[in-house]
Amino acid sequence: MKTDINTIRNLAHLARLEFNETKEQEMLSDLNKILNWMEQLNELNTDNVEPLIHMSEEVNVMREDFAKNTVTHEEALRNAPKKDSDYFRVPKVME
């Protein structure tokens, strides 16, 4: 599959990117290399291959998550630019 310069310009417009002519040619070349590589992958027989759920057999090694109060209600309100008794005052967002 080959792409052309108009495809690059359309993608750049959608992504809100601007390229000069040199960069457009580089992007065109890179995109064609990626698409050619994907075509090679499509030639592989994957009929008996299970889809991957995870990239490795590693188990979650993060710490356990415990809810705890680190700042009291009063301490949090103390630094608020605007407050109203027990609540933060924020600008109205919706009408």
N, C-alpha and C positions, 0 to 999 in steps of 0.2 A: 504494500500500500504506500503510495507516495502522496505527500501533501504539497501544496503550492504556497506561494507567498501570500495569496489572499487568505488562506486558512490561518497563517501566522498573524496577519493583520487583524483578522476577526477575533482570534484568541486574545491578542494584545488588547483590543478594544474591550472585550468582555472582562478581562482582568484589570482593566484600567492601567495598562502599561504603555510606555512609549519607547520605541526602538528606532535608532537610525538605520539606514539601509544596510550597513555592515552587520549590525546586531541582528537585523531581520534574517540575513543570510545565515548567520551562525545558528540562530534559533531554528530555522528551517532544516539545516543540516542535522542538528541535534534531535529534533523531533522525528525526522526520517530514520535516524539510527535507532531510536527507541521503538518506533513502529516496526522496523525490520526485525529487531530482537524479539518483539512480541509475536511476530509471525512465526519465528523459529520455535517459540514455546508452544504455539498452537499445533505444531507438527508432532509433539510428544503424545504418546498414548497414555491417557490417564484414566482409563476405564476402571481399573481395579485399585485405584489410589484413593484412600480415605482423605476427606478434606481436613486441613489442619485446624485445630481449635486453639492451640497455643504453639508458639515457636520452639519451646523447650519443655522438658519434663520438670522444670523447677517448680517448687511449691512456694506459695506466698511467704516471703521471708521478712515481711514488714512487721513492725511491732503491733501489738494489739491496740485497738482504739477504745479508750475509755473516756466517757463524757465526764468533765469536771469543770467547775467554775474556777477560773483563774483571776477574773476581775469581778468585783462585786458590782451590783447595779448602781450604787452610789458613786463608785470610782469611775465607771464608764460615763455617767452623766456629768461628772465633774469637768471633763474635758470637752463636753459638747458645746459647739458654738451657740446653739439655741436649744433650750429645753423648756418643757412645760410640766411641772411637778415630777412625774415619774416617767416621762416620755421624751424622746428626741423630737425636735421640730425640724421638719424638712420642707423644702418647697413643694407646692402642689404639682403633681405630675399629670393627673388626669382631670378632666372637667366633668 
